[in-house]
Structure formats: structure tokens, C-alpha cells
Amino acid sequence: MAFECHRETGNLSSNLVDCVQDPWDEEVAPVQFPTYDELKKGDSNSNSGKEEAQIVPVSNSDSGSQNQALVRAADNSISDHCPIIIDLPAALVSEILLWLDAKELGIISCVSTLLQKLAADHQGWKNFYAERWGLPLGPISLDSATVQKEKSWKDLFVDREFRSNAFMGRFSTDVLYGHTEAVRSVFLLSSANIILTAGYDCIIRIWGVEDGLLISSSRPLGCTIRAVTADADLLVAGGTDGFLQCWKAVEGLRHLFDITGSQNQSSEFRLWEHVGPVTCVALDEARIYSGSWDMTVRVWDRSLMKCLKVLRHSDWVWSLVPRGGTVASTAGAVVYVWDIDTGDLDAVIQNPHVGDTCSLARNQTGDVFFTGGEDGGIKMFEMKNDGEEKRFDQIAYWGQHSSKVHSLAFEFPWLVSASSDGKVSLRDVRKLFRSSKARKFSKAKPKAAASQGMEVPRMLHGFKRNIFSVDIGADRIVCGGEEGIVRVWNFSQALEIDRRVQALRSVRLENRMRRKEAQIEMNNKGARNAHCSSKKNQINGNGSGVLYSRGGASAKLKA
């Protein structure tokens, strides 16, 4: 949502021009008059001991100057008694603006010129961006001075918000062939424009996002790879033999990771701790997280490559998502939330679905959870601090899938799900979100939304059998399944296509209106001609259309 401040052109009233004395109000200065008590008090102080004032009629020639003097006096009197927000120091105003959400901050920027400057450069836009999508990584980082000069945090926020509408438009579909068996895991690394895939054929493959071509393939790792993830520095994959296969990024390599092992053997290593198949892996800036069917989640130090904590569950671990200081995991039918530093269990969601809870996703702040179950349903929860304990409020439930939901992915405001029914569901959930400050200070329980009352999701078809993994990013949705292919829905041209369609629609509408106006003009012209012909017939005839000649009339008269 772009916020623009349009300044109206025109002449100010002569009664207001002299009132603009404060640079904060250089656009429009409010006309404020003193109250009756203030005027009475001022009159008593200045005119004590004098005779009662007489009413003297004012001529029209002197009314303009006296009105200006009255407005100036009223403005000076009130400005001494009623300070407003723009009279405060800029630093204090910036602190106040921190409590506004993105929409309110955009509205405030249209009040005055200085407020517009403060709001446009405000640090709150960085917080809004991080709250929705996390801080940008890689080439679009704002750490460089060149990028800071080109785009502010507000510009980045507005651009990203606008780009999020691409998933409502048209798309093209690409199919990536290369795996010989089912694809169990896909991951889209937007900052490097690569797609990582792995599956039953024991090989990890790297694909280009733009062209869909195969970039690199690993050697066979000896077992099924059920999970893969990466960031700009590290690639981690989990196998059914209980190991974590890791590759460090190679400096200067365009696709970051040399998974073939032909150039630098020191960039590849394995971590052994699990005694069962590794089903899920995740990364943050300092740690590696892995979940397994040995009913544990292990937290690893990235620099030491050493296991720091073991979080024990009561059933097989299916999925995990770290956010901030907590990591959430699903084991059996239960969702757990753990404190990373202490290893203590913070909160639990008991049996959100009928059967196992197979998939999990969270927003960037970590207080909104999405769960997918064996029953084909998807639920949305909000975690709130209730004193020292944490509780979960269910926000929404959707049941568009007819079979197990294997995978969930979330990028604000889009929630994507993949199921055994061979369908991918795309749903806009922005109407269910509140800002982090609103969630923090609101004591009211949010209203739950049933699937019947929500907007119909967008269903993406193309698979006939199980879809095991899905991811979203870079205006694309990537998924892989039992058929052994990777399918990519590309929405990158959706906004441009929509712009062209709207332009063509406007041209067609304009041409239709022109044809309609021309037809109306022709009809009016034909009606005028017919009306003139009718009048002429009435003057020269008897009303029945029969005309008489002069010769006939004179002969009849002679007879």
C-alpha cells in the first residue's frame, strides 16, 4: 500500500495567510479563536478601571484588516495555552510514531511537511518490514550506503507490499525434470535465486530460479533425503540414516554451494547424533535445528558444529520452525513450543487435529502458528502471554483438503499448503492479522473465523498424486511430490500482465463509449430529419399525404 501526499494548489484566504508563523504548519494553519473565558480574562486584565467598551459600526473598507488582526490575536492567544504534537521536539515525535502501525504512519505523513519527513524516514518502517518478512538478506541488504541512498525502509516496505499482490494474478508453470524417484523436500533460497530439491534418489540438486535449469547435483548420499534448508552461508540436509549433511558457501561461487565436492573438500562435513531418520531441519543466525523419528529435536551451534541441547518429545517429530528465542515442533498430534536458551517447554497445543499434526508454519514474529493435520484441515493460532503462562487462541480453521497436509509455507500474507490429494492451496490471510503492538496490548480474544466465512482459496493443480513439500518466495511457489518432478508456479509477470490487461480494457471501454456517442448522434440527426419532413407534409397536404394542384382547384371553382 503506497502512501502518497498530494498537495492541493490554490490561494489561501487572506484571513489565513498571516497566521502561518510556525514552520511546522507551513501547509495549513488552523484558525483558532479564544474561548469566552479567555477573552473575558484578557479583557479584565487589560481594561481594568476603564469604561465599558462601546460598539462602533465598522465600514466595509476596514472589515478585512480588522478580521486579520482578530485572527492573529486569537492565534497568538491560543498558541500560548494549547501546544500540539508538532510543537514537540522531533526526537519525542519519533518516539510517539513508534506506536503507530503502517497505515496510521502513512496517514500521519500527510498532515504536514515536517511530519511527512519524519514519517518517511522513521525507523518504524524497518520494524514493519521485519515483522512481516524478516530483514532482507543478500544483495538487497540495506547495510551498504549505495542502497540506503536509493531506497528507504518505507520504499522497501511499499514495494514489497505491492509485490505481494502478484499471487492474485496470472501465472506460468515450469516443470523441472531430473529426479528419478519421489521428491521429499524443496527449498527456495530467494537471496541466491536457487531452488534446492532432494528425495528418494539420495541426491540433492540445485536449480536456477529464473531459467529452471539444473545447476549442480551432489553425489549419492546413501539414503533418502527427507529435509533440506539453506541460507547465504550454509546448506543442511537430513537423511534417513540419522546424519546431517552440510556444505559451507564457497566465496565467489554464483550458486554459493559446491555440492559436487570436486573443488573444495573442506566445505563439506557431516554431523552425527540422531539415532533415527531426520525428518526436518532449520537454520537461524547462530544455530542448526534438526528433528527426527528418534523423538528428539537437537539444537546445534553453527560455529562449533556441536550439539548444545536435546529437546525430548513423546512421539515422532514431523516438523519444526524456530523464531526469535523459541522453536516450535510437532510430534504426533501435539505442538510444542520450547525456549531455546534454557531448553524448557513454554507452551503446548494439545491435539489440534484428528490424528497427527504433520506440518507447521509461523510468522516472522513467532506468535502466529499454522498447523496442518492428518485430517486435511489447517488451523491458525495466536500465542499470547497470560501472566507467566502462554495460551493459544484459535483464529481460523480451513478444511479445503481431502487428505493429509504434508507441508505448509508462509510468506506474508500468503499461506500455501500441499496435500496428499495432489492439490496446492494458496490463501490470503492478511485480514486475520493484527500488528504486533495491537496483539500485545489487546485483552480481547480474537474472533474465530470458520472456513465458510472466509474467502475461497486459490487451488493450484498439476499433480495427480501425493505432494510432499512446498515453499514460497521470489514471486514463485515450488513443490515436489511422489511423481518425481518439481513444479514451479511463476507469478513474477502477474502485475505486468494485469497492467496490460487493464490498459487494453480501458481502450476497449473508451472505444465502446465513442461508438455509443456516435450512434446516439446519428439517431438524433435522423429524428430531426424525420420531424422536418412530417411538418412539410402537414403544411402542403390535408394530413393524409394527398397533395392538390392549383389547376384542379381553379377548374372546380369555375364549374
Solvent accessible surface area in square Angstrom, and as a share of the most:
residue,aa,sasa,rsa
1,M,74,0.33
2,A,69,0.53
3,F,41,0.17
4,E,116,0.52
5,C,37,0.22
6,H,149,0.67
7,R,159,0.58
8,E,172,0.77
9,T,137,0.80
10,G,70,0.67
11,N,155,0.80
12,L,88,0.44
13,S,57,0.37
14,S,70,0.45
15,N,58,0.30
16,L,41,0.20
17,V,81,0.46
18,D,58,0.30
19,C,7,0.04
20,V,47,0.27
21,Q,117,0.52
22,D,49,0.26
23,P,91,0.57
24,W,42,0.15
25,D,24,0.12
26,E,87,0.39
27,E,41,0.18
28,V,102,0.58
29,A,9,0.07
30,P,65,0.41
31,V,56,0.32
32,Q,66,0.29
33,F,113,0.47
34,P,18,0.11
35,T,79,0.46
36,Y,163,0.62
37,D,103,0.53
38,E,50,0.22
39,L,99,0.49
40,K,125,0.53
41,K,142,0.60
42,G,37,0.36
43,D,79,0.41
44,S,60,0.39
45,N,107,0.55
46,S,74,0.48
47,N,65,0.33
48,S,85,0.55
49,G,91,0.88
50,K,143,0.61
51,E,164,0.73
52,E,161,0.72
53,A,94,0.73
54,Q,156,0.69
55,I,174,0.88
56,V,106,0.61
57,P,125,0.78
58,V,81,0.47
59,S,60,0.39
60,N,141,0.72
61,S,101,0.65
62,D,68,0.35
63,S,43,0.28
64,G,36,0.35
65,S,72,0.46
66,Q,95,0.42
67,N,70,0.36
68,Q,48,0.21
69,A,49,0.38
70,L,105,0.52
71,V,11,0.07
72,R,84,0.31
73,A,60,0.46
74,A,3,0.02
75,D,29,0.15
76,N,70,0.36
77,S,38,0.24
78,I,11,0.06
79,S,68,0.44
80,D,114,0.59
81,H,116,0.52
82,C,72,0.43
83,P,99,0.62
84,I,77,0.39
85,I,70,0.36
86,I,9,0.05
87,D,71,0.37
88,L,60,0.30
89,P,87,0.55
90,A,47,0.37
91,A,78,0.60
92,L,84,0.42
93,V,0,0.00
94,S,31,0.20
95,E,100,0.45
96,I,65,0.33
97,L,3,0.02
98,L,54,0.27
99,W,157,0.55
100,L,40,0.20
101,D,48,0.25
102,A,6,0.05
103,K,125,0.53
104,E,77,0.34
105,L,0,0.00
106,G,1,0.01
107,I,101,0.51
108,I,46,0.23
109,S,3,0.02
110,C,56,0.33
111,V,88,0.51
112,S,6,0.04
113,T,41,0.24
114,L,58,0.29
115,L,4,0.02
116,Q,68,0.30
117,K,132,0.56
118,L,39,0.19
119,A,1,0.00
120,A,29,0.23
121,D,103,0.53
122,H,12,0.05
123,Q,97,0.43
124,G,3,0.03
125,W,1,0.00
126,K,58,0.25
127,N,70,0.36
128,F,21,0.09
129,Y,5,0.02
130,A,32,0.25
131,E,39,0.18
132,R,56,0.20
133,W,24,0.08
134,G,14,0.14
135,L,95,0.47
136,P,18,0.12
137,L,109,0.54
138,G,44,0.42
139,P,106,0.67
140,I,92,0.47
141,S,29,0.19
142,L,12,0.06
143,D,129,0.67
144,S,50,0.32
145,A,65,0.50
146,T,92,0.54
147,V,34,0.20
148,Q,107,0.48
149,K,175,0.74
150,E,136,0.61
151,K,83,0.35
152,S,39,0.25
153,W,47,0.17
154,K,26,0.11
155,D,61,0.32
156,L,24,0.12
157,F,0,0.00
158,V,22,0.13
159,D,55,0.29
160,R,69,0.25
161,E,14,0.06
162,F,114,0.47
163,R,83,0.30
164,S,10,0.07
165,N,44,0.23
166,A,0,0.00
167,F,3,0.01
168,M,115,0.51
169,G,19,0.18
170,R,145,0.53
171,F,80,0.33
172,S,62,0.40
173,T,57,0.33
174,D,62,0.32
175,V,46,0.26
176,L,9,0.04
177,Y,159,0.60
178,G,32,0.31
179,H,16,0.07
180,T,113,0.66
181,E,90,0.40
182,A,8,0.06
183,V,0,0.00
184,R,39,0.14
185,S,9,0.06
186,V,9,0.05
187,F,50,0.21
188,L,10,0.05
189,L,14,0.07
190,S,53,0.34
191,S,32,0.21
192,A,23,0.18
193,N,70,0.36
194,I,2,0.01
195,I,2,0.01
196,L,0,0.00
197,T,0,0.00
198,A,0,0.00
199,G,0,0.00
200,Y,78,0.30
201,D,17,0.09
202,C,27,0.16
203,I,31,0.15
204,I,0,0.00
205,R,23,0.08
206,I,0,0.00
207,W,6,0.02
208,G,7,0.07
209,V,9,0.05
210,E,122,0.55
211,D,94,0.49
212,G,17,0.16
213,L,115,0.57
214,L,84,0.42
215,I,71,0.36
216,S,14,0.09
217,S,36,0.23
218,S,7,0.05
219,R,112,0.41
220,P,93,0.59
221,L,8,0.04
222,G,63,0.60
223,C,11,0.07
224,T,26,0.15
225,I,0,0.00
226,R,39,0.14
227,A,8,0.06
228,V,8,0.05
229,T,11,0.07
230,A,6,0.05
231,D,29,0.15
232,A,42,0.33
233,D,92,0.48
234,L,6,0.03
235,L,0,0.00
236,V,0,0.00
237,A,0,0.00
238,G,0,0.00
239,G,0,0.00
240,T,40,0.23
241,D,82,0.43
242,G,1,0.01
243,F,1,0.01
244,L,0,0.00
245,Q,2,0.01
246,C,0,0.00
247,W,0,0.00
248,K,95,0.40
249,A,36,0.28
250,V,32,0.18
251,E,174,0.78
252,G,83,0.79
253,L,37,0.19
254,R,228,0.83
255,H,35,0.16
256,L,36,0.18
257,F,0,0.00
258,D,9,0.05
259,I,0,0.00
260,T,63,0.36
261,G,6,0.06
262,S,91,0.59
263,Q,131,0.58
264,N,62,0.32
265,Q,131,0.58
266,S,89,0.57
267,S,7,0.04
268,E,27,0.12
269,F,46,0.19
270,R,85,0.31
271,L,15,0.07
272,W,144,0.50
273,E,78,0.35
274,H,10,0.05
275,V,134,0.77
276,G,10,0.10
277,P,33,0.21
278,V,0,0.00
279,T,16,0.09
280,C,14,0.09
281,V,17,0.10
282,A,13,0.10
283,L,30,0.15
284,D,42,0.22
285,E,172,0.77
286,A,53,0.41
287,R,56,0.21
288,I,0,0.00
289,Y,0,0.00
290,S,0,0.00
291,G,0,0.00
292,S,0,0.00
293,W,59,0.21
294,D,26,0.13
295,M,81,0.36
296,T,4,0.02
297,V,0,0.00
298,R,26,0.10
299,V,3,0.01
300,W,6,0.02
301,D,27,0.14
302,R,32,0.12
303,S,98,0.63
304,L,124,0.62
305,M,49,0.22
306,K,128,0.54
307,C,28,0.17
308,L,86,0.43
309,K,63,0.27
310,V,51,0.29
311,L,5,0.02
312,R,162,0.59
313,H,20,0.09
314,S,90,0.58
315,D,59,0.31
316,W,115,0.40
317,V,0,0.00
318,W,60,0.21
319,S,17,0.11
320,L,11,0.05
321,V,20,0.12
322,P,11,0.07
323,R,64,0.23
324,G,75,0.72
325,G,43,0.41
326,T,18,0.11
327,V,0,0.00
328,A,0,0.00
329,S,1,0.00
330,T,0,0.00
331,A,2,0.01
332,G,2,0.02
333,A,25,0.20
334,V,23,0.13
335,V,0,0.00
336,Y,24,0.09
337,V,0,0.00
338,W,20,0.07
339,D,37,0.19
340,I,5,0.03
341,D,99,0.51
342,T,86,0.50
343,G,20,0.19
344,D,85,0.44
345,L,82,0.41
346,D,51,0.26
347,A,9,0.07
348,V,47,0.27
349,I,11,0.06
350,Q,124,0.55
351,N,95,0.49
352,P,9,0.05
353,H,11,0.05
354,V,123,0.71
355,G,36,0.34
356,D,42,0.22
357,T,0,0.00
358,C,10,0.06
359,S,3,0.02
360,L,8,0.04
361,A,6,0.05
362,R,5,0.02
363,N,5,0.03
364,Q,70,0.31
365,T,57,0.33
366,G,3,0.03
367,D,28,0.15
368,V,4,0.02
369,F,0,0.00
370,F,0,0.00
371,T,0,0.00
372,G,0,0.00
373,G,0,0.00
374,E,77,0.35
375,D,61,0.32
376,G,1,0.01
377,G,1,0.01
378,I,1,0.01
379,K,38,0.16
380,M,3,0.01
381,F,15,0.06
382,E,7,0.03
383,M,25,0.11
384,K,21,0.09
385,N,117,0.60
386,D,82,0.43
387,G,72,0.70
388,E,183,0.82
389,E,132,0.59
390,K,59,0.25
391,R,82,0.30
392,F,39,0.16
393,D,8,0.04
394,Q,65,0.29
395,I,7,0.03
396,A,0,0.00
397,Y,79,0.30
398,W,0,0.00
399,G,40,0.39
400,Q,50,0.22
401,H,10,0.04
402,S,101,0.65
403,S,38,0.25
404,K,53,0.22
405,V,0,0.00
406,H,40,0.18
407,S,17,0.11
408,L,16,0.08
409,A,10,0.08
410,F,33,0.14
411,E,37,0.17
412,F,17,0.07
413,P,1,0.00
414,W,13,0.05
415,L,4,0.02
416,V,0,0.00
417,S,1,0.01
418,A,0,0.00
419,S,0,0.00
420,S,25,0.16
421,D,38,0.20
422,G,2,0.02
423,K,76,0.32
424,V,0,0.00
425,S,1,0.01
426,L,2,0.01
427,R,13,0.05
428,D,32,0.17
429,V,1,0.00
430,R,67,0.25
431,K,156,0.66
432,L,34,0.17
433,F,36,0.15
434,R,76,0.28
435,S,36,0.23
436,S,36,0.23
437,K,68,0.29
438,A,42,0.32
439,R,16,0.06
440,K,154,0.65
441,F,123,0.51
442,S,32,0.20
443,K,193,0.82
444,A,73,0.56
445,K,139,0.59
446,P,25,0.16
447,K,182,0.77
448,A,72,0.56
449,A,23,0.18
450,A,59,0.46
451,S,34,0.22
452,Q,160,0.71
453,G,69,0.67
454,M,40,0.18
455,E,95,0.43
456,V,137,0.79
457,P,23,0.14
458,R,75,0.27
459,M,56,0.25
460,L,5,0.03
461,H,113,0.51
462,G,36,0.34
463,F,15,0.06
464,K,183,0.77
465,R,128,0.47
466,N,44,0.23
467,I,0,0.00
468,F,21,0.09
469,S,12,0.08
470,V,8,0.04
471,D,23,0.12
472,I,14,0.07
473,G,1,0.01
474,A,34,0.26
475,D,26,0.13
476,R,13,0.05
477,I,0,0.00
478,V,0,0.00
479,C,0,0.00
480,G,0,0.00
481,G,0,0.00
482,E,66,0.29
483,E,50,0.22
484,G,5,0.05
485,I,23,0.12
486,V,0,0.00
487,R,36,0.13
488,V,6,0.04
489,W,4,0.02
490,N,24,0.13
491,F,0,0.00
492,S,26,0.17
493,Q,108,0.48
494,A,2,0.02
495,L,31,0.15
496,E,58,0.26
497,I,57,0.29
498,D,70,0.36
499,R,140,0.51
500,R,140,0.51
501,V,34,0.20
502,Q,84,0.37
503,A,49,0.38
504,L,100,0.50
505,R,135,0.49
506,S,68,0.44
507,V,80,0.46
508,R,154,0.56
509,L,95,0.47
510,E,86,0.39
511,N,57,0.29
512,R,130,0.47
513,M,93,0.41
514,R,149,0.54
515,R,154,0.56
516,K,120,0.51
517,E,107,0.48
518,A,50,0.39
519,Q,95,0.42
520,I,86,0.44
521,E,118,0.53
522,M,129,0.57
523,N,85,0.44
524,N,76,0.39
525,K,120,0.51
526,G,40,0.38
527,A,63,0.49
528,R,146,0.53
529,N,88,0.45
530,A,65,0.50
531,H,109,0.49
532,C,85,0.51
533,S,63,0.41
534,S,50,0.32
535,K,112,0.47
536,K,132,0.56
537,N,89,0.46
538,Q,122,0.54
539,I,143,0.73
540,N,85,0.43
541,G,21,0.21
542,N,84,0.43
543,G,63,0.61
544,S,81,0.52
545,G,57,0.55
546,V,84,0.48
547,L,120,0.60
548,Y,165,0.63
549,S,78,0.51
550,R,222,0.81
551,G,51,0.49
552,G,46,0.45
553,A,64,0.49
554,S,55,0.36
555,A,63,0.49
556,K,166,0.70
557,L,157,0.78
558,K,179,0.76
559,A,124,0.96
